[in-house]
Amino acid sequence: MAVHPTQITSWRSKLKEHSAEVFGNPHDKSSKDQKELIDQLYKNIGRMQVENDWLKKKLEV
């Protein structure tokens, strides 16, 4: 069974893109988990800024 050179090129490019995930430390948090955590933290910061601005406006009146 032969593999077409185009398929090998495709596999090679995918490996280059995802090699850190394939060969990374399994005990480290995955990048997806870290991105979700960062997104959640930014949402919390935004919510707190809105609440802070609202409280500042209420105290000025």
C-alpha positions as CSV (number, residue, x, y, z in Angstrom):
1,M,0.0,0.0,0.0
2,A,1.5,3.3,-1.1
3,V,0.9,6.7,0.5
4,H,0.5,9.7,-1.8
5,P,3.1,12.4,-1.4
6,T,0.3,15.0,-0.9
7,Q,-0.9,13.0,2.1
8,I,2.6,13.0,3.6
9,T,2.9,16.7,3.1
10,S,-0.5,17.2,4.8
11,W,0.6,15.0,7.8
12,R,3.9,16.9,8.1
13,S,2.2,20.3,8.2
14,K,-0.3,19.1,10.8
15,L,2.5,17.7,12.9
16,K,4.4,21.0,12.7
17,E,1.3,22.9,13.8
18,H,0.4,20.6,16.7
19,S,3.8,19.1,17.8
20,A,3.7,20.9,21.1
21,E,0.4,19.2,21.9
22,V,1.6,15.8,20.8
23,F,4.9,15.9,22.5
24,G,4.1,18.2,25.4
25,N,4.1,17.3,29.1
26,P,0.9,15.4,29.8
27,H,0.9,16.8,33.3
28,D,0.7,20.4,32.1
29,K,-2.7,22.0,31.6
30,S,-3.7,21.9,28.0
31,S,-3.7,25.2,26.1
32,K,-7.4,24.9,25.6
33,D,-8.0,24.9,29.4
34,Q,-5.7,27.8,29.8
35,K,-7.4,29.8,27.1
36,E,-10.8,29.1,28.7
37,L,-9.5,30.3,32.1
38,I,-8.0,33.4,30.5
39,D,-11.3,34.2,28.8
40,Q,-13.2,33.7,32.0
41,L,-10.9,36.0,33.9
42,Y,-11.2,38.7,31.3
43,K,-15.0,38.4,31.5
44,N,-14.8,38.8,35.3
45,I,-12.5,41.9,34.9
46,G,-14.9,43.5,32.5
47,R,-17.9,42.8,34.8
48,M,-16.0,44.3,37.7
49,Q,-15.0,47.4,35.8
50,V,-18.7,47.9,34.8
51,E,-19.8,47.5,38.4
52,N,-17.0,49.8,39.6
53,D,-18.0,52.5,37.1
54,W,-21.7,52.2,38.1
55,L,-20.8,52.5,41.8
56,K,-18.7,55.6,41.1
57,K,-21.6,57.3,39.3
58,K,-24.0,56.4,42.1
59,L,-21.7,57.9,44.7
60,E,-21.2,61.1,42.8
61,V,-24.9,62.0,42.8
